Amino acid sequence: MKQHVLTPSGQTCLQKLLKVWFEFDLALSKVGIIKRLEHGKLSQTDYQKLLLNLRQQVIEGSRWITRCASSFDRDHSDIRSSVIHHAKDEHKDYLMLEKDYVSAGGQLEDIQTAEKNIGSEALHGFLMYRASQPNPVDLIGAMWIVEGLGNKMAAKWASLVDEQFGAEPSMAKFMKYHGENDEHHIEELYQLIDRVATNEHVIAKIEKTAKVVARLYALQLEEVDNV
């Protein structure tokens, strides 16, 4: 896919978001459950816990994205349309994750009734708060982190799961799907960055929201070992 060519302001914003991503990537590498996954020491119970805790964030994803879309006024109708399309693409992804959980030996009722861990509560609360503000363009920073995980990490993690458990069929279809299909969402983000990153104030807001979401997402994963 041909990458959108950013304006100078868009490039400035992208550089700041890339820096946030690199710091986030480093933070993830220090989280217990991710360290075990990346070092071939993840147990099947660990994997079940990872999916169970991720499901709570995934199922809420389309809610904050839809709320975000509804908060844009008519002067931002093109952004609203793009965000609605994004929510439509992903609002049933949690069903795929539930199937992986059952394939990994979990009980469907357990993942469907589990509560959010404290990191997920904090992440969802922040995202819904920001999404409820008028014209919440800073949530492009949140999308950068969440979609970046799918685009940059999901395929890698799926391969590691397959290597460690050798299950057939794969127990990582949710991760594989995002690793293969999130590229076009990243391209849409480049276009949105160009659309809204018009001055230093807006760029700073996008960067800050990306940093908050990165920290809360890492907290969500840290809490997998505490539930």
N, C-alpha and C positions, 0 to 999 in steps of 0.2 A: 504494500500500500504506500502510495506517495505521501510523504509527510508535508503537512501544511507549513508554508514559509511564514515565519512570525515577523511582525513589525519590530522595530527596536524596543518599544515598551514591552511588547510580548516576550521578546528575548530576555529582557531584564527580569521579568517575572518568572520565566522558565528557569533561569539560572538560580534564582533564589529557591524555587521549588525543588530543583535537583539537589541543592545543598541540604534541604530538609530531608529529602529522600535518603541521601547517603547516611545522614545521622540516624535516621529511622532504621535503615538496614543494619547498621552497626548495633543499635540497641536491641533489635530482634535477635541477633546472633548471640546475645548474652542471656536471653530468656530460657529458662530451664527446659521447657517442652520443645522448643525449637532447637536448642543445642542437642538434645537427645535424638531428634529427628535427623539433624544434619550430620551426626556422628554415628549413625547406624545403631543407636541404643534405645529406640522407641519401642515400647511394648505395645501389644494390641490394646491393652486397657488404656494406655496413654493416648493412643490414636482415637479410641472411642471418646475419651474425655475432651480431646481437642475438637472433634466434630460436634460434640454436644454443646460445648461452649461457643463455638463459632456460629452455630445455628441461630442462637439468640440474636446475634448481631445481623446475620444475613436476613432473617425474617423481618427485622425492623428497617432494613435498608431502604426498601421501596417506600416506606412510610415517611421517612424524613426527606427523601428525594421528592416525593409527591407534594409534601408540605412546602418544600422549597419552591417548586414550580408554581404553586398557588400564591406565593408571596411576591411574585414579579408582576409589576403593573404593565399597562399596555405599551409603554415605551420600551419594554424589555420582552415583548411577546415572542421574539425569535429565540431568546434564551429559554423562555418558558416552554416553547415547543420542543427544544432540544432536550431539556431536562425531563419532560413528560415521556419522550421516546426512550430515554435511558431507564426510567422507572418501569416502563412496560416491558423492556427487555429482561429485567431481572426480578420481577416481583414474585416469580414462582421458583426461583433457584433453590430455595430451601428444601423443596421436595427432593431434588437430586442429592442434596447433602443428607437428608434423612435415609435415603436408600443406601448410601455409603455406610452410614452408621449401622444399619441392620446387617449389611454385608460383612461388617467388621465384628459382628457378634452381639451388637447392642439390641435392646428392646425398643421398638418404635414408640411405645407409650412413655418410656423414660426420656427420650429426646424431645418429645412433644410437650411434656409437662414440666421440664426443667426450668428453673428460674435463671434469670441473668446473673452472672457473677458481678462483683462490684465494679470491675472495669467496664463491663458491658453496660451496666446501669449508668455509669458516668459518661461513657461515650454516647449512648443513645440520648441521654438528657441534654448534653451539650448540643448535639446535632439538631434535635427537635427545637431547642431554644433558638439557635442561629437560623434555622429554616423558617421560623415564625416571624423573623424581622423583615421589614420592607426591603425588597430587592436585594436578597442576601447573596451578592456576587462573591463574597469571601468563601462560600462553600465550594467553589471551584478548588480551593486548597484541600478540602476534605475529600473531594472526588479524586484528586491527584493521589492521595495516599491510598485510598481504598482500591481504586482501579489499578494503581501501581502494583499493589500486592497481586492482583490477578494477572497482570501483564508480565511482571518480572519474577514473581516467586512461585505462583501456583503450579506451573509446569514442573519446576525443579522439585517442589515438595511432593508432587504426585509421583514423579520418578523414584524418589527416595522411599516413598511408601510401598510402591510396587517392588522395589529391590529388597526391602526388609521383610515383606510378608509374602511376596510371590503368589498372591491370590489371583485366581482366575475364575470369574471375571474380576477386573480391578476393583478395589475398594476406594479408589480415589477419582471417581468419575467427575465429581464436582470440581475438584482442583484442575483436572485435565481440561475440562470444558472452559474454565476461565483462562487457563494458560493459552488456549487456542483461539479464544474468541474475544478477549478484552482489548486486542490491538486497535480495533476500530473505535472503541470507547476512548482510548488515549488520543486518537486522531481528532475526535470530536472535542476533547478537552483543549487541544492546541488551538482550535478555532474559537472556543469560548474564552480562552486566555486572551487571544487577540481582541476579542469583542469588548472585554471589560477592563483589561489592564491598561488603562489610559493615562494614569498618573501615579505618582509615588504613594499617595494615600491609599488608593485601592490596592496597589501591589503589596503594601505593608499589611493590609487586612487579610489578603489571601494568604500571605506567608504565615501570619500569626495563626490563622485557623488551621493551616496545614500542620504547624508545629503542635497545636493542642490535640488535634486528631491523632497524630503520630504517637504522642505520649499516651493518650488514653487507649489507643489500640494496643500498644505494648503492654499497658497495665492489664487489659483484658486477657492477654495471653499469659502474663505473669500469674494471674489469678486461677488459671487452669489447674495448677498444682495445689490450690488452696480450697477446692470445693470437693 
